[in-house]
Amino acid sequence: MTTAVEPSKTQQAYNYLRERITSGAFGPGYRLVLAQISNDLGCSTVPVREAIRMLEAEGAVTFVHNVGAQVTMLNSDVYHETMETLSLVEGYATAKSAPKLTPENLAEARELNAQMRALTELELLDAAKFTRLNQEFHGLLFQHCDNSHIADLVRRGWHRLETMRESSFAFVPGRSTASVEEHEALIALIESGASHAQIETQAREHRLNTMNAVLRSLNAKTDQARGPRA
């Protein structure tokens, strides 16, 4: 019988911090105080410091002079690069997977999309839940991609987005409705037996549409914060 190996203290600290960052409990600009975190975890500051360094390497944490470690503010350039790259690899992975998707797979994708549609009809969108379902939806569509490296790049892109903490749909709740409609169109395209190029293009454009909506929102907020020009 195999005995489960308990994660190291550094890994435990990493898991603890990453879960709170991705959930939004530790929001952008939140100071990561070593003494407080180590006290919460019941460990020394050494593994906490190592975990923070790991998160810094992922871009989730930034060291600020005279402030210390804090949760990184969303950087529009990093978001742009991540989404642009993800649109390319996820579009390709979806197209590679499409011929192998079964009617059962597509029925499951429609069920996930129906759950997302129901969320868009609520007065206040649960952006975190919508994002989780969205990831399940896209994971289902590219699950049969037989290029393991491409599939890994897609997962890395999702991982990088998670460490940015903020759901795209938290910035632009209205984008969720259009996203659901684009999902339905993508499923229909796959069902129709469309070519690799057609599916890849539509999947890529779907991702870019979300990216552009978020960037417009970020730019508008930046302009508003600067105030009127003299």
N, C-alpha and C positions, 0 to 999 in steps of 0.2 A: 504493500500500500504506500503510495507516494504522499509524503507530508508536505503540505503547503508551506512555502517559504515566506516568512513575514517580511514585508518591505522594509528597507533600511530607514533609519530616522530621517535621512535626507529625502528619500522618496516619499515618506509620509508627509513631511513638511511641504514638499513640492505639490503633492496631491491636494493637500489642505488649501494651500494658497491658490493653486490654479482653479479649483472648484469655486472658490469665492470670487475670483476675478472673472471667470467666464459666466457665473450666475449674476454678476452685477452687485453682489454684496460689498465687494471692494471696488468702488467705481473709479473712473479716471481721476488721477490726482491724489488718490488715497495714499497716505503715508504708511509704509510698512515698517513698523517699529519692532526691532529685533526682540527686545525684552518682553514686549507684550505678546508677540506671537509665540515665543518660546515658552512663556508662562501658560498660554492657552493650550499648547501641545504637551506641556510637561517634559520639556527637553532643554538641552543647553542651546545657546545661540549659534553654535557651530553648524549644525545641520540646517538651521533656518537660513543662515547666511549663504550656504551652498545652494539651497533651493532657490533663493532669490537670484543668485547668479545664473542658475539654469533658466529662470524665467526672463532674466535680462537678455540672455542669448536668443531667446525666442521673440524678443521685442515686446513682451507683456509688461516688463518692468523697466523703469528708467532711473538712473542715478542723477540727482539734481544737486548742484553745488549748494552747500549750506542747508540743504533740506534732507538729503539722503535718498533712500529707495522709495519710489512711489509708482503706483499703477500708471502706465503710459497713457497719455492722452491720445485719442484717435488721430492718427496722422493720415490726411487725405491722400498723400503721395503713396504711402505704404499700402493703404486700402486699394488704391487704383491699380498698383502693380500686382497685388495679390489677386484681385478679381479679374484683371485682364488675363493673367496667366491661367487662372482657374477656368476661364471661359474657353480657352484653347484646349487644355487637356481634358476637361470634363465633356466638352462637345465631341471630341474625338472618341473618348471612352464610351460615351452613350451610343454613338454611331456604330462602334465595334460590337457593342453588346446587343444592339437592337434586333438583329436577325435571330438571336437565340432566346429572346424574351417569349415566354409562353402566354397563352390567354389568361392563365391564372396570375402570372406576374403583372400583366396589364390591369387585371381586375383589382389586384391589391393596390396598384398605383392609383387607380381611380378612387378607391376607398380612402386612401391617404389624402388625396386631393379634395374629396368631399368633406373630410374633417377640417381641412384648411379653409374651405369655402364657408363652413359653419362658423369658424372663428372670425372671418371677415364680416359676418352679419351681426356680431355683437357690438354693443355700444363702444366698448374699449377693447382693442385688439390685444390679445396675450401674445406679444411679440416673441417671447422666449419659446412658448409652445409651438407657435407657427414655424419658427426657425427649426425646431427639432423635427417636426413633421416634414418640413421642406427637405431637410437633410436625408431623412428616411426615404422620401420620394425619389430623390436623385440617386441615392445609393442603390435603390432597387433597379433603376433604369440602367445603371452602368455595371451592375453586378456580374454580368457575363463577359465583360471585356477580357480578352485572353492575352492582353499585354500587361503583365503584372507591374511593370515599371510605370506605365501610364496610370494605372489604377492607383498605385502608391502616390504618385504626384498629385492626383485628385484629393486623396485623403490628407496629404500634407497641406494642400491649399485650404481645406476645411479646418484643419487643426490651427493653421495660422489665423484664420478668421476668428476662430473661437477665442484665441488669446487676445484679440482686440476687444473682447467683452461685449461690445455693443451689437445687437442684432440690426441688420440692415433695415428690418421692418419696424424697429423702434424709431429710427430716423424718419422713415417715410411709410407710415401705416397704410396710406392710400395705395402704395405699390402692391400690397398684398392681393388686392382684388384682381389687378392686371396679371399678377404672377399666376394665380389660380387658372385664369383663362388661357394663359400661355402653356401651362401644364397640360390642360385638356387638349389643346391643339397639337402638342408634341406627342401625346399618346395616340391621337388619331393619325398622325403622320406615320408613326411606327407601325400601327395596325394596317395602314394602306400599303405597306411594303415599299415605302419610298427608298431612294438611293442613300448610300452612305453620306454623300456630299450634302444632300437635302437635310438629313437628320442632324448632321454635324453643324451645319449652318444655323438651323433653328435652335438647337440647344445652346450654341455659342451666343446667339443674339439674345436669347432669354436671360442668360447670365449678365450680359453687357447692359441690358435694359435696367436691371436692378442696380448695377454699378453706377450708371449714369444718373439714375434717380437720386441715389444717396449723395453723389458728388454735387449735384445741383443744390440739394438741401444743405450740405456742409458749406458750400460757397456762399449761399444766401445768408446763413447764420454768421459767417465770417464778415460779410459786408455789413450786416446789421450791427455787429459788435463794434466795427470801426466807426460807425456813425456816418452822417452826411459829410460829403467832401466840402471843403471851404471854397 
